[in-house]
């Protein structure tokens, strides 16, 4: 450690997404942003530094280990915001959250593990409020586009009609990108835990699982489990693999904002598969494929086969070319109380899971660092409730995202 104080420290800089974050920060922030890369292995950090063609001056290296609380505390005291890419978070993430909460340091990550977020809220919400630490989970593709997409649509509805939409749905119109081993490991770990724990399975089906306990709406949420025909798009839809986390984050945003969208607010997500017979067939195939993955991950023998021979391993992921050629186009449909439809879209210019996620995660941390703590206060927040419009502005200016109304 040194006496230098940093704006942002990337913890887990040698992970697949951590390296992409370092590349992005190295390219985009050669001046005013003071940032450093941290991890447990100096040799691996040096390899990242060498691959990026940079130096200690441009990318300082700090050592810290998730198994060593003192090193994590020292790391936190050297910066304003920690970016953590150390996952699966349910296995490795808590020590850094604990250190940030105890030292009053702000924190961002890209977890999509709702069971772990629920544990962090239960264990650290009260203490974070006291120390002023702002903990913001889900600052990647899950769940910034969904959370801020709903926020953006609701602001449009309020400005145009003077009220928020009582129902919003997101439909994936287009998406191109690959999975990394880290994402797969997190997903498999959730399935593995749920297969052994009935209470966890029950919690994972609760759309309000990460909302404050005092928030108890009675409205039934629509959970898209199979092929359905959507009249608003005049086509077929299928379940979206990320909806299990995105919907929970959106509902937490509504709860933390004092039920701003209403206690009867409904939200769901799905993938557009097309029109007619081909669209229906694609929806059925996608449903079957997702179901097969879930069943395969729950059974030990098939899980071993998936991890050993089929799914990418930790450290593996889409190539730089695949990251650059990736994209996503998400459509949001909001319904006002009188039935009027409000539409908007959110698009990104890289593969959603890594190229775009690295930029979103970086900008979330920079935005949080630039936001006065008195504005938000300590606690465990969502991207929309912690940063809202300022983060949208940063994402449009620096991260290749666009938030647009559709007439």
NUFI-653717 format. One record per residue: residue in three letters; x, y, z of N, C-alpha, C in turn. Coordinates in steps of 0.05 Angstrom, whole numbers, plus 5000, padded with zeros to 4 digits. Each point is the difference from the previous one (the first is absolute). Example, Ala and Ser with C-alpha at 12.3 -4.5 7.8 and 13.67 -1.06 7.14 Angstrom:
<recs>
ALA526448865156498250245000501850245000 SER499350214986501650245001498550225014 
</recs>
This chain:
<recs>
UNK501749765000498350245000501850255000 UNK498850224991501450264999498350205014 UNK501150255002498550225012498150144980 UNK500149924974498450124980497049935004 UNK498350204997497149955002498950004971 UNK498449804995498949964973497050064999 UNK499150084977497150044996498649724999 UNK501349824984498849734996502249805001 UNK499449775012501849764999498549774989 UNK501149864980498849774988501149755015 UNK498349885016500849765015499249754984 UNK501949834995499549774982500750074971 UNK502150164998500850114974501049794981 UNK500749765010501049794982497849814991 UNK497550045009497749844990499450084971 UNK498349844987499450064972498950284996 UNK497950075015498850264997501850215013 UNK501549935021501850195013502150114980 UNK501049824983502050084980498750194980 UNK497549954992498750184981499550275013 UNK499350015026499650255014502650165000 UNK502349865006502650135000500750114972 UNK499449854980500550094972498450254994 UNK497450005008498350234995501050255015 UNK500749975026501050225015502750114990 UNK501749814991502650084989499650164975 UNK498149934983499650134975498550275004 UNK498050005017498250245002500950205021 UNK501649925019500650185022503050015005 UNK501450164984502950035003500750255016 UNK498050155009500650245014498850025028 UNK497650135002499050085027499249775019 UNK499249774989499149795018502449855012 UNK500049995026502149855014498949725007 UNK501149804987499149735004502349805002 UNK499449775012502149805003498749724997 UNK501749804993499149734997501049845024 UNK498249835011500749855024499249704996 UNK501549835014499549725000501949865019 UNK500049745001501749855019502649924988 UNK500350004974502449914987501450224985 UNK502450085009501550214986500849914972 UNK500849754997500849914974497750014979 UNK497649935009497850024981499250294994 UNK500250175020499550284996502050124980 UNK502549915003502150104982499449904972 UNK498949764997499449904973497850174987 UNK498050085016497950174990501250274991 UNK501750115017501450254994501649984974 UNK501449784997501649964976498349974975 UNK497849855003498249964977498750264991 UNK499650185018498850264993502250204991 UNK502549935003502250184992500150255017 UNK499549975026499950235017502149975022 UNK500050185019502150025021498850045027 UNK501749995021499150055027498850275003 UNK501050194985499050285001497150014990 UNK499549874977497450014988498049805013 UNK501149775009498349805013501449895025 UNK499950155022501349905025498949735008 UNK501749845013499249735009500049995030 UNK497949895011499749975029499349715006 UNK500949895022499649725007498049985023 UNK498049834997498049945021498849734994 UNK499149875022499049734997497349985014 UNK498049874988497449985012500149845026 UNK502149845003500449845025501450165022 UNK500750244995501550175019498550265005 UNK498350015021498450235006501650265003 UNK502449985012501750245004500950124974 UNK500649834980500950104974497650144986 UNK497649895003497650124988499450275013 UNK500250015026499550255014502050224991 UNK502649924998502050194991499450104972 UNK499149814982499350084973497750205000 UNK498049955016497750185001500750285009 UNK501950015019500850265011501750164980 UNK500749884978501650144980498350114977 UNK497349975001498550094977497250095008 UNK498650124981497250095004498149774992 UNK500649864978498249794990501649754993 UNK499049775009501049744992498349884978 UNK501249914978498749844980500849715005 UNK498149835006500649715005499149834977 UNK501849854989499449814978500649715010 UNK500149965026500849745012497549835004 UNK499449834981497749825002500749714996 UNK498249815004497250055009499950155027 UNK498450205001499950165024499049855025 UNK498249814996499149845022502249845013 UNK502249954985502349855011502250195009 UNK500450224986502450165006499450305005 UNK497550094998499550285000499650145027 UNK499149865020499350135025502250145015 UNK502549895001502150145015500450294991 UNK499950054974500450274990497750185007 UNK497549904998497750165008500250075029 UNK500849815017500350055028502150225005 UNK502249984987502250205003499150284992 UNK498550014977499050264991498050125020 UNK498249835010498050105019501450105025 UNK501949855010501350075025501750264998 UNK501150054976501650244996498550234988 UNK497549964993498550214987500750064971 UNK501149794987500950034972497849924981 UNK499650154978498049934980500949764984 UNK498049864988500649744987498149954977 UNK501049884978498449914977500949724992 UNK498149844991500849744989498149944977 UNK500349764989498349914977498649745006 UNK499449955026498749755007497249984988 UNK499249754995497249944993498949795018 UNK501149975024499349795019498150115021 UNK497449974995498150135018500149895029 UNK500649745002500149885027502250135016 UNK502250074987502350135014499350295006 UNK498750144982499250285005498250015024 UNK498149815002498249995022501549975027 UNK502049834999501749975024501550255007 UNK501150144980501450255006498250215011 UNK497550024990498150195011499449945029 UNK499549755006499449925027502350055019 UNK502449964991502350015018501250285002 UNK499850174980501650244999498450264995 UNK497449984994498550254994500250205023 UNK499449915024499950185023502750125006 UNK502149844998502750115005500950194978 UNK499349944975500750184978498750275003 UNK497650005010498650265005501550175021 UNK501249865019501550145021502750104991 UNK501449844984502750074992500150184975 UNK497750004985499950164976500949854975 UNK500749745003500849854976497649964982 UNK500450054974497949964980500749754984 UNK498549795004500549754986498049974977 UNK501049984976498349984976500749754985 UNK498349805003500349754985498950034971 UNK500649804984498649974973500650244982 UNK502650074998500750234983501149924973 UNK499149774990500749914973497549974983 UNK500149824980497649964984497749915017 UNK500649855020498049965022501050175023 UNK498650245005497450064989499750294991 UNK502250134992499850284993498150064977 UNK500149864977498150074978497149965009 UNK499349805015497349955009499250215021 UNK501650045020499450185022499850294991 UNK501950094984500050274990498150034977 UNK499549784985498050024978497350055011 UNK499249875022497450055013500050285012 UNK502250085012500250275012499650214978 UNK501349964977499850194978497250014989 UNK498849774996497250004990498150145019 UNK500349955026498350125020500350305001 UNK502450104996500450294999498750124975 UNK500049854978498750104976496950015004 UNK499049795013497149995006499250235018 UNK501650055021499350215019500150274987 UNK502050054983500250264986497850044980 UNK499149794986498050034979497149985010 UNK499649835020497249955009499550065029 UNK502150075015499750075028499749775019 UNK500549754990499849775017501949784990 UNK500649815018501749784993498349774989 UNK501349834984498649774989499649795022 UNK497749885001499349805020501149734992 UNK500749974975501149744990502150064978 UNK502249865002502250034980501049724994 UNK500649964974501349754992502350064982 UNK502149835002502450034983500149764981 UNK500550064975500349784980502750034986 UNK501549785000502650004986499549974970 UNK500550224986499649984971502449884986 UNK502550075009502449894988502249995021 UNK501649794998502349985019502049814987 UNK502650095001502249834989502350025019 UNK501049775009502250005019500449725011 UNK502249965015500549735010500150005031 UNK500049765011500249965029502949965007 UNK500750085025502749945010499749795021 UNK502349885007500049795021499150105027 UNK500650265006499250115025497050025003 UNK498750094979497050015000498849735003 UNK501149814985499049725001500449895028 UNK502350055012500549905027498050115020 UNK499450264998498050125018497349874996 UNK499149964975497449884994499949725011 UNK502049844995500149725009499949995030 UNK501450195013500150005029497250065012 UNK498550184987497350065010498249764997 UNK500249864976498449764995500749785021 UNK502649975004501049805019498950055028 UNK500250255009499050075027497049955002 UNK498550094979497149985001499149705000 UNK501549834986499249724999500249865028 UNK501550125018500349885027498450145021 UNK498850234994498850175020497250084992 UNK497949885011497250074993499450295006 UNK501050115022499550285007501250184980 UNK502449934990501250174979498449994974 UNK499049764993498349984976497650175002 UNK498850015024497650165005500750304997 UNK502350075011500950284999500550094972 UNK501249824984500750074972497650054983 UNK497749895008497550044985498550255009 UNK500950135021498750235011500950254985 UNK498350144985500950244985500950235018 UNK499349995025500750215019502249915020 UNK501549804993501949875019502150195010 UNK500850214985502150185009498850275007 UNK497450025002498750255009500250015031 UNK499850245012499950025029497749845011 UNK500249885023497949845012497450165003 UNK500250265004497650165004498450044974 UNK501249934977498750034974498649744993 UNK497349995003498549764997497650034981 UNK500550064974497850034981498649734995 UNK497550014994498449764996499649934971 UNK500950174982499549964972501649764990 UNK498749844983501249764989501650084975 UNK502649934999501750064978499949784979 UNK500150084974499949804979502849894996 UNK500349745002502549864996499949844975 UNK501550084980499949874974501749755000 UNK498649775000501449745002500249854974 UNK498550094980500049854974499350184977 UNK499549884977499350154976497350145004 UNK499950264994497650165002499750194976 UNK497650074993499550204979499550275013 UNK501650204992499850275011498750184980 UNK497650105007498550174981501350274995 UNK501550105019501250264996502150004978 UNK501349774996502149984979498949834977 UNK497649895003498849824980501949784993 UNK501149875020501949784995500349835025 UNK501849804997500449805022502350085017 UNK499949925025502150065020500749745015 UNK502450005012501049785016501250115025 UNK500549835020501250095025502850124995 UNK500750205015502650134999501649915024 UNK502449894995501649885021500750205022 UNK500250264994500850205020497650125015 UNK497649924993497750135013499849945029 UNK501149775009499849935028501550205018 UNK502050134990501450205016499050284993 UNK499650064974499250274992497350085013 UNK498149824999497450075012500250075029 UNK501649855015500450045028501350275006 UNK501950084983501350265004498150224994 UNK498449984979498050214994498050035023 UNK499149785011498150015023501350125025 UNK502649945004501450135022500250304996 UNK500650084975500150294995497350145006 UNK497849874992497450115007499650025030 UNK500849795014499650005029501750215014 UNK502650024992501850205012499150284994 UNK498650044978499150274993497250065012 UNK499249845020497550045013497649924983 UNK500349784985497849914982499250224981 UNK502150134989499550224981498449914976 UNK500549764990498549904977497349895008 UNK499449995026497549905010500249735013 UNK498349945019500049745014498849784982 UNK498650084978498949804982501749984974 UNK502550095002501850004977500749724991 UNK499949954974500749744989502350034980 UNK501749794999502350014982500849724992 UNK500549954974500949744991501950044976 UNK501549794993501950014978499849744984 UNK500750034974499949774982501750064975 UNK500449804984501550024975498149984977 UNK500150194980498449984976501249794982 UNK498449814991501049794983498950014971 UNK498150184995499050034973497049964997 UNK499150024975497249984994499349724989 UNK497549945000499049764987501149745011 UNK499949794983500849735009502949995008 UNK501750144984502950005006500650135027 UNK498550215006500450145025499249825024 UNK497749864996499149825021502049775004 UNK501049894978501849785002502650085014 UNK501050254993502450105013499650045030 UNK497650095007499350055029500049735015 UNK498849804987499949735013502849895003 UNK501750034979502849905001501650145022 UNK499650265002501550165020499149915028 UNK497449965004499049915025501249735008 UNK500049824981501149735005503050015006 UNK501550174986502850025005500650115028 UNK498550215008500450115026499349805022 UNK497749864996499249805019502049775002 UNK501249934978502049795000502550085016 UNK500850254997502350105015499550005030 UNK497650085008499350005028499949725012 UNK498849824985499949725010502849885001 UNK501550054979502749894998501850115022 UNK499750255007501650125021499249915028 UNK497549905003499149915026500949725007 UNK500549844980500849725005503049974998 UNK501249885021502949985002501449874975 UNK499049774990501449894977499950174975 UNK497750114994499850174976501450275004 UNK500050095025501550255006502949964995 UNK501149775008502849944995500650004970 UNK498349884984500449994971499950294989 UNK498150165008499850274990502550165007 UNK500949985025502350165008502649904987 UNK500249744996502449884990500450034970 UNK497749964985500349984971498550204983 UNK498050145012498250164983500350305006 UNK499750085025499950285008502850115002 UNK500450274995502650125003500949995030 UNK502649985004501249985026500750285010 UNK500350035027500950265011502550104986 UNK500050254992502350124986499650004970 UNK498049854990499449994971497650184994 UNK499950094976497750174992500350094971 UNK498250184991500050094973502650144992 UNK500949964976502550134990499650304997 UNK502250154998499750294996498450074976 UNK500249844978498450054976497149955006 UNK499349795015497249955007498950225018 UNK501650105018499150225017499450254984 UNK501750064980499650244984497649974982 UNK499449764990497949964981497349955014 UNK500049985026497549965015498250245001 UNK497549965008498150225002497649905016 UNK498250195007497449935011498150234996 UNK497449924997497950194995497649915017 UNK499450155021497949935019497750204997 UNK497549894997497750174997498349995025 UNK499150245009498450025024497250114993 UNK497949885011497350074995498750065027 UNK499250255004498750075025497050074996 UNK498349915018497250054998499050185022 UNK498850224993498850185019497349905010 UNK499050125021497449905011497750014981 UNK500250194980497850024981500449824975 UNK502249845001500549824978501950104979 UNK500850265001501950114981502749875002 UNK501349954977502649865000502350204996 UNK502049985017502550164997502249814993 UNK501650074979502149824990502750145002 UNK502149845005502750104998501949764994 UNK502550064994501949794995502750075012 UNK501549795007502750035010501849824982 UNK502150124989501849854982502950035010 UNK501649794994502850005008501749914976 UNK502550104999501749964976502149785003 UNK499949845021501949785004498449755009 UNK501449775002498649775010499150065029 UNK497649935007498850095025501549915025 UNK500949755000501149895025502850105007 UNK501550094980502850075006500950264989 UNK499950044973500950254989498450235011 UNK497349975000498350225010499950005031 UNK500049775012500049995030502450145012 UNK502449964988502450125011499750315000 UNK498950104978499650304999497950095019 UNK497849855003497950085019501049995029 UNK501449795007501149975027501950235006 UNK501850064981501950225004498650265004 UNK498050064983498650265002498350025025 UNK498949775009498550005025501850085023 UNK502449895001501950075021500850294999 UNK500650104976500850284997497750195007 UNK497649924992497650165006499650015031 UNK500349775013499649985029502150175014 UNK502450004990502250155012499550304998 UNK498650084978499550284995497450105014 UNK498549815011497450075013500450055030 UNK499050225009500250075028498649805018 UNK501549905020498849805018497550105013 UNK499850265005497750125013497549974983 UNK500449974973497749984982498549745003 UNK501649785004498849735002500149895028 UNK502350025013500449885026500849714999 UNK500949905022501049725000497749804998 UNK500749774990498049784998500649834975 UNK498349804996500349834976497950084980 UNK501050124978498350134980499949854974 UNK498450094982499949904972501250224983 UNK500849944975501150214983498050244997 UNK497549954996498050214996499750185025 UNK500049885024499550155024502650145010 UNK502349894993502550125009500850234982 UNK499549974973501150194981498050114980 UNK498149844991497950104983500950144975 UNK499050244995500650154975502950064996 UNK501650085021502850044996501549764988 UNK499249765008501249764988499149974971 UNK497550054994499149984972501750194983 UNK500450245010501650204985502849904995 UNK501249885020502849904997500049764981 UNK498149835001499949764983499750084970 UNK498450214995499650094973502550154990 UNK501450145018502450154992502549834997 UNK500249795016502549855002499949704997 UNK497649884999499949715000498549884977 UNK499250164980498849894976497149925003 UNK498650085022497249945003498350244990 UNK497649944991498150214993497349935013 UNK498750215011497449985011498150184984 UNK498149884986498450164981497049945003 UNK498450214997497149964999499349914972 UNK497849854998499049904974497150104998 UNK499450144978497450114996498049784991 
</recs>
